[in-house]
């Protein structure tokens, strides 16, 4: 099967490749493809995460971060505080991107986001704003009784550069009913991402794995990503996210008993490179999600991006992951794996070879 043209394999072929191929052989195949399509450079962005609010009415059973509006731990940061945090990170760490992360907060209006984006751009005009997911865009469009295009255009004009790519989770609707029953459908996610691309706002894309999905669902998701990318070229980075069950409803209810294995993580990342081939050039080994050591190994199995320094990340910390990093440490990880580290911007442009 490995001698066949990878792009022409069927869904069933990919499932067999995922399940039956020796792990080292699978990693080697993925590594060969990434070398042919992307070379030996591994990129990441120097960025800060700002969780502007933890209020979310979706209450997904996979999430440990969100709070109800009435919860004593619920908060929403004033736009001025967000802009000040970004400014401090810009001058202290030299960040060139802010990843804005929140939820579906019924208390917010579009002026909140417009003010926040404009303040960030005024204080730090060289910092790219990556924020809001297609899920947030869809929710707020309905809440504010505005079209998707109008919401995106107004946020773009206020300073939004790129959508973050979250909340896609996994494509299969039956799995989504279990892990994220109150969010938009995957089909709606793709429709919103396509509208955004037509408005000049590109996106990242994700897959959340290691919960109740099966390999066939992973392949289904990847093939949909490939189809969408071939049509739009809107996806900048594809980010496999390992589900961390601690402190989540799925774990408390016994639906998920623990984390998936390291081998499964590596297989998902490798098959992502194999299925996506050269349609999405940057496949991530997201160290926040899978840990630094496993991320380093994944660089030898198809991944060529570490996402970012992710200063101040909190969503995964709520599930018990507490690692932090620096530009220097990520660079060392890449070199030890045998590749060339490079700082990129939000759009994937190389800023500096490290």
Secondary structure, DSSP 8 states (H G I E B T S, - for coil): -TTS-GGG--HHHHHHHHHHS-HHHHHHHHHHHHHHHHTTEEEEE-EEEEE-B-B-SS--TT-SS-B-TTSTT--B--HHHHHHHHHHHHHHH---EEEEE----TT--HHHHHHHHHHHHHH-TTSEEEE--HHHHHHHHHHHT--HHHHHHHHHHHT--EE--TT---S-HHHHHHH-TTS--HHHHHHHHHHHHHTT-EEEEEEEESSS--HHHHHHHHHHHHHHHHHH--EEEEEEEE---TTSHHHHTTS--S---HHHHHHHHHHHHHHHTTTS-EEEE-HHHH-HHHHHHHTTTT--EEEE--BT--TTGGGT------HHHHHHHHHHTTSEEEEE-TTS-EEEE-
